[in-house]
Amino acid sequence: MGGFFGVVSKVNCREDLYYGTDYHSHLGVMRGGLAVRNGKGFTRSIHDIRTTQFRSKFEGEIDSFVGNAGIGVISDFEDQPLIVASHLGTFAIVTVGRVINLQELAQELFTKSRVQFSEMSQEGVNPTELVAMLIGMRDSFVEGIAYAQEKIQGSCSMLVLTDKGTIYAARDRFGRTPVVLGCKDGAVAVTMESCSLPNLGYELTRDMGPGEIVSLTPDGVEQCRAPGEEMAICGFMWVYFGYPSSIYEGRNVEAVRYRCGEELAKHDVGIKTDIVGGVPDSGVGHALGYARATGIPYARPFVKYTPTWPRSYIPAAKTDRKLVARMKLIPITELIHGKSIIFCDDSIVRGTQLKAQAGRLYEGGAREVHMRIACPPILYGCRFLNFSRSSSEMDLFTRKIIWEIDGAAADVQSYVDPDGEKNQTMVERIQKRIGLTSLKYQRVNDLCRAIGLPPEKVCTYCWTGMDISCKYGCQGCAAKSCAGRQ
Ligand code: SF4
């Protein structure tokens, strides 16, 4: 997915930029990048962070980053920040999101404007470079950013650092990703993870609204474009992506996870097991909420070896992923043997890790394993945030099961309703395939209640196939009821 941090200060911003960006390391695994602007121009560096953490990669050169304004990014795909020369002046840019119509927009720029792209990789045009080119099509940064967001299908939040030392921050037009403002004496910051603010002395000022554009200078924040009314913030930010101490739209991640656990517990009245446990890291908050609601003791049947295994390290090769998943978690047999266990996790994507974890609980002598999942079954691949590198929805566990039940022509929408026969058949098969005593998923309305936002303000596309942006021209929403398909 990725995350960014920007700061404008009356003094050297180096330290805030370095640590502030580092606090986004759980959001991406590929690249880390920093750019600062000073009187002599821009200083920039990008590193591969697949095997070494962001701070280790930058600590040897961070002293060379001298300047009062800087932007940083943890990127899951492309190299960033880019430094671009344009008629608006030279600027640095970072983006987070997913440009669905990347190829169409690139083609349009080739044919209409004879634009060239220089940041080509195996994956084609660098999306951040494309956004920079779109910005340059208009007469000011604000107009250019607004134009880019209008053209992009998918999502795109961004930071633009100009050669005057101003940062323009823009949140995606449907607010899929959070963007938060903070301030302290003599400095203002913009971040995707508010957990980056307190230890650097910043107070959280406010969330930016969907589509809002602001400019940041050492004197403060100025609104350049007011937010839109439509919002579809990613529900997964609270369930999985987000750091426990972060706050989006006034809702703290860990508190939402507790409430997710409580909502799950409402459907298990009278259940009796020996312990409740969660898959580290994000399953723990859900498990604590479940334990609190049922009165069943919370325990840790698995602990994570935190000294060397960060959450975000996910190797590309399947065999390596399996090995890493196994090495990260160490079972505590004393808490497992002979026990009946409620085990909470944030989600089931491919199902391979969960199957392995359930197997290890049984190997350790567990009597019963009841799995509770903090979100509904994932039926659709994320179209907005590069949720995973997978290019096929058929990698989803649900889709494999649906294919077994109904074949290639299956109507996936008929599996959305948790009270429907199809959904129940699918869940039963997943339960058997993983070898669980029981399996229950969260319902969409319960999840939105746990988040504390109305369902129409939360993106639930990967669970329901419904997307509010269809109102603005159908972008492939899967729902049959969508007016854009009729
Ligand atoms: S589709 Fe799912 S992962 Fe993607 S933005 Fe929506 S809720 Fe988040």
Boltz pocket constraint, residues with backbone or C-beta under 6 A from the ligand:
constraints:
  - pocket:
      binder: B
      contacts: [[A, 176], [A, 232], [A, 233], [A, 234], [A, 235], [A, 236], [A, 237], [A, 380], [A, 381], [A, 382], [A, 383], [A, 384], [A, 385], [A, 387], [A, 459], [A, 460], [A, 461], [A, 462], [A, 463]]
      max_distance: 6.0
